[in-house]
Amino acid sequence: MPSSIGSVSQLVAAIRSQLAPRVELSGQKAARPSARGTPRRAGASTRERLESSIGMRINSIERDDPQRGRKAFRIFLESILLSHLGEHLINDPRFYQLVDDVQGTMESDAELGAMVDKAIAHLTTAPR
């Protein structure tokens, strides 16, 4: 998946702002990617694996599925959140409720909704 979405960092920032109150209330600490002590190449490799995983999961969605765009964005959102908050949340049902809440909030906000639409367009048209 090409990394040409210019607004990915904006989306991640928006996601973090949505999550901050929830994380504080639950007493959890968000996992932050550590730039210190990680070679640049290792970071690129991690990003490439993440992009590849997202791309494979999106490719598994039927092209004629009327919810394809929304499902693709959910895959992106889950993957980014797990990457930033920690893979240990993958088996936590509350994580998926959080993803539902964040996605709903983002889609209902005019400004964020526009970014979501751009991300969906990119995710569903990017060559795999």
Summary of the structure (lengths in Angstrom):
residues: 128
radius of gyration: 14.6
end to end distance: 6.1
largest distance: 44.7
contacts: 322
relative contact order: 0.19
helix: 73%
strand: 0%
